[in-house]
Amino acid sequence: MDMELAREESLGDGETEEMDRLTPAGTSHRETHMYRTHFPGMVRKKAYIFDGLGQYYIKEWDLAEGRGREFCWYHVELPKGNQKLAQSAQYLIDVLCPPLKLQDILSLVSNGPFCGHVDGALVFRVNSHGPPASNFTFRIAARVTENSVITVSLGRVPRLGFSPMGQSLLSEIPSVESPTHHRGEQKEGSGIVIREHVLEFLLTMNHTEEADNPVPESVSNLVVHIIDTHVDHLQDVVTKLEIELDSVELELDKGGFALKKQMMDDRRFPKMHLNLQRLLQVIAHGEQVFPRVKEKCALKPWFAVEDINSIDELIGQLRRLKENVGFIANRVTAIQAGLDSWQAEQINRKLYYLSFLSIIFLPLSIITGVFGMNVGGVPWTGQKDPALKDGFRNVMFLCLAMLLMVLLCFVFPALYTRVAAWQRRRAMRRSWSLNRRSFLKRTLGVQEREGYLRI
């Protein structure tokens, strides 16, 4: 009964999605596919079919496998929001079922590293824990068969898809932007103008664009491409962290008290250190999963040997990336230690001032307390006696003398150090003068007797 209802819903009026099927010659054909979805527009989908000869086409979302040398690739891009993991699973069920089963969905969407066979297909995932909206939460999963690949990613992965040739910005001849160059104006033959913010973005990229991707000719080429783009994505994040850390160090060198106080209040470096730990966790998951992927793919007759070697190179690149992230974490720890030392120094300075004020006012409070006692025999307390009319002035003098004595106690160590150093320098000059006189006397005596200096 449930299957009949599902079949009736699939045949009902739903959202119409039109996909372009590109041909090698650049012409396109329209294909329409009617289906009903419970979460329209929540996920992005891409479907490609490859002919095995270096050409690809955009196809409809039917989750069908290729025939012969042809193979298909279906990619689902989950939104980077604050949705729960169960909500992400519902999104996948909506777009991948049927033909996938619940165990396939769970193997693709669950957190943590995994590599194994599920229902006859090779499934591997590198899904890190953490909030999906974070830029340091990475999730990539793939289901691989001989003629089809289904991948799921959290957010957009740079260079993962394919686009027509000739649309890459990196293949253009750049030109320097002139001050008199109006927006949108481009001189003929001078090349395309690359603005400063575009250059800053391109400098954080360690890879080419989608238009420059080599088209895979087999499923093994496609698997290597997926792993390669994941590693490049991690490298991009590490590069951005390095650039951000360099700018922060420059700001700390130029900044003063207000900037350092703001960074301490914002907990900028502890947050950066936490993000680095999340990044290290993702890399550690990759180190666990990709060697197992290589071992399992080596047993497949349709997986090329050169692609096995390519996966091995990517594993080595991932390990080097882990070392680089460790170096960045050490830099963040050193900067945070410097800020902690600066904060401790500020606190110690304030405590020193407070202690100094306490030492100054403590003797004064003792004196005023003594002369404020309501008992007999206290000197200078007879207010009506003409002989003691200067008692208040005498008390002020006594307080001043006590204050000078306290200040002398602070100054005496430095004064003693200066006097001792002066005495040492005087003794050294005196000793050097005596030694020089003795040496000259011996030298002149030897020259007068023998005519040369004996060594």
Disulfide bonds with the S-S distance in Angstrom:
none
